[in-house]
Amino acid sequence: MLAKIAIIVKIANMAKRGNKMKTVTATEAQNNFGDLLMNVQSEPVSITRNGKTKGVLLSTMAYQEMK
């Protein structure tokens, strides 16, 4: 549980510091999935549809830390 909070805090702090999370559209994510998987190894990527965030893709390591 503490690991989940730590990840959430890390993402929130990125936004506060102006380190915006990379954002891609759902279509871009679909068309460039291999590249997207490489990008999430260093930082989470926000996925939007119709201009609204619908999900966040993150590395397996970050996910495991949240469990």
Buried (B, 14 or more C-beta within 10 A) or exposed (E): EEEEEEBEEEBEEBEEEEEEBBEBBEEBBEEEEEEBEEBBEEBBBBBBEEEEEEEBBBBEEBEEBBE
